[in-house]
Amino acid sequence: MKYVDMSREQLLEQQEALKAEYSAFAAKGHKLDMSRGKPSPEQLELSAGLLDAVDSSTDFAAAAEVDVRNYGGLEGIEGARRILGHMMGIPASNVIALNNSSLKIMYDLVAHAMTHGIMGSTPWAKLDTVKFLCPSPGYDRHFSVCEHFGIEMVTVPMGEDGPDMDMIEELVSSDESVKGIWCVPQYSNPQGYVYSDETVARFAALKPAASDFRIFWDNAYVIHHLYEDHPTVANIKDACDAAGNPDIYYEFASTSKITFAGAGISGVGASDANIADIKKFIFFSMICPDKINQLRHAIFFAEEGSLEAHMRKHAGLIRPKFEMVEGILSEQIGELGIGTWTSPRGGYFICFDGLPGTAKRIVELAADAGVKMTGAGAMYPYKRDPEDKTIRIAPTYPSVEDLRNAAELFSICVKLASIEKLLEA
Amino acid sequence: MKYVDMSREQLLEQQEALKAEYSAFAAKGHKLDMSRGKPSPEQLELSAGLLDAVDSSTDFAAAAEVDVRNYGGLEGIEGARRILGHMMGIPASNVIALNNSSLKIMYDLVAHAMTHGIMGSTPWAKLDTVKFLCPSPGYDRHFSVCEHFGIEMVTVPMGEDGPDMDMIEELVSSDESVKGIWCVPQYSNPQGYVYSDETVARFAALKPAASDFRIFWDNAYVIHHLYEDHPTVANIKDACDAAGNPDIYYEFASTSKITFAGAGISGVGASDANIADIKKFIFFSMICPDKINQLRHAIFFAEEGSLEAHMRKHAGLIRPKFEMVEGILSEQIGELGIGTWTSPRGGYFICFDGLPGTAKRIVELAADAGVKMTGAGAMYPYKRDPEDKTIRIAPTYPSVEDLRNAAELFSICVKLASIEKLLEA
């Protein structure tokens, strides 16, 4: 029976029972965390071999085109550019391979555009208004970059095929202050949606009012499939080249959730002209990235198909966690009409939508009982979820046992918050 | 006999003999490089053990306060902060340990000041004029950062005790647009001078007109001694704290020339208030630095005194190179009155001053005969050496045999260029 169909008395009765369950859980003193998209220790173990890929016996004269231990090679070594290019479907020559954080590359590109513009355009800091389109719910750290630089964020609704392209086409073509859009096209954060071919084609065909408009194509989960049978986002480079729009995108990828979250490699893929523009400014900031770590990755993934085989091991570890959370949600609240959630085929998150006006309360209840969730609202620009209903669930890090407890408690919190909300009405 | 005392005929006679020597050298088809401060392959071998410090058998639960393989720890791990702090004479808690490039940290701090100011000051990009003082000859990559951001560079003369403090005190206290100064206080690049205690005390006691003035104290060679008997620069943190000026400096250090030039760790040391200000903005740019590489360094240098012992091995390899270059210069041109050079007790460079108007020609002659030198002028703001006389010699990278050839040829080029200049007069 749906909560909405229950009488006040029935709801109060449910509430009492739930409060008891909640208190019993809280009394156990759990400290569980479903807040961040972190690999579990077991996943990190999958890359133990990476740590042995380079050691004191390595023949550095033969290992790469330069001595990776010394200065030089601003754009990274060929082997690293090849891996990242392979992930993105972009030739190595169109990839710059850098250090461990793709977020840092995105931040640096925005920072550079603020002070210098892009390819000689007016520095964004000199403009009255700079806007980024933000498909939402989306990735909080993308939005934080905008907030940090005073870039106005325009929320664009997300659907299963990607963001609202009508709205994007309209805004991008009519407003010169729209300089960028954040996209996580394969397994969007937090829904796990995959942009459809039509969406990608429409992105590639955009006619921006601003010459320095860029699509920030953050392909963070490009090969992070949970199932063999999965959708695949179309290649943005090919689409943009075909549309005669080769410079409109920057694509990003990293091995943070492939090898080590704290010590992977990351890179940016782009057109020849963009790569030249980027190299010109990163020259001023450093002599070279950490090429030894790049070599580790090049060696660890030297064999064809090894990257994909490695990702299947990840899937083997985290697929059961996704399925367990979805199973518990179905079992606990599936029939109650108080929430829906996504069933991603890959990526790192499940997106939960509760009744309007319950998200903050759910997160608060969970926290008080020892389960940390991503802050409600974090998935929206300015941390403002207009309906206060979206919660991001990150199932990868906790152990199966912890995750079971966390998901059970989460379900209790959803029920409690929903009843509170319904009783208010 | 000094060239200046020679008759025209004597000079022409010398020139003829030198031209023959030069041609004979050029005919050998050498490709030698005394241009950049790179460690030699033998120096890189000294840190081979670093590559084995972390491997698949490492117990990550016990190795550091966090699992270095995963996300987290924006300011770096304790072990890395301790090493960098030890080098700088700053507590670990006042150090942020980041990735491989201290230049990148400096660049990011300037970039951030451009868009956000420092501790809430007006963003530098919003000011009509921003100036940095540039003790010169100095490090070309410092000057490039200024040039990139359109920061006006003011040349300050360098002496054996450091830069001209009278001039600095005057400019810093009277001109609010003076926002920074580049310093390499221990073994200055390129002279190898060590700032005197008085210089450091006067830096610490500066009374800047601008609240967001910072001393960029790039202590790149802080422990890079060639001799046991060496001068040591005073501790800038202690001096600034004592002078009641705790926020006036940022100090930088890295292991680029200790372990691997392309894969070391680096960090910034500063007051509590500066560290808080820096952490606040780097939060927006990344989740964490590469903590596995930090752990490698923490393990490799865990034993007290190991860092110093390691540096003595470097000195053992490069001191003979410095001494050979100085020896050849003395032998070849010591009596000719056409050049002087520094005799550093540490660092990576020897600074050569030829007759005014000869530096470009010397570098050109050397290049044409197969010996690459740092571009003449590079050690000055805007690459403009006012007297065209300074050349940076980087003796570390070439083999002893190559270096001998390069130094011999360099001496020939100095003599040739000097004679050309004297014959012009």
Interface residues (C-beta under 8 A of the other chain):
Chain A: R36 K38 P39 P41 L44 S47 A48 G49 L51 D52 V54 D55 S56 T58 F60 D67 V68 R69 N70 Y71 G72 G73 N99 N100 S101 L103 K104 Y107 D108 A111 H112 M114 T115 P123 A125 K126 R141 S144 V145 H148 F149 S256 F260 A261 G262 A263 F281 F284 S285 M286 I287 C288 P289 D290 K291 I292 N293
Chain B: R36 K38 P39 P41 L44 S47 A48 G49 L51 D52 V54 D55 S56 T58 F60 D67 V68 R69 N70 Y71 G72 G73 N99 N100 S101 L103 K104 Y107 D108 A111 H112 M114 T115 P123 A125 K126 R141 S144 V145 H148 F149 S256 F260 A261 G262 A263 F281 F284 S285 M286 I287 C288 P289 D290 K291 I292 N293
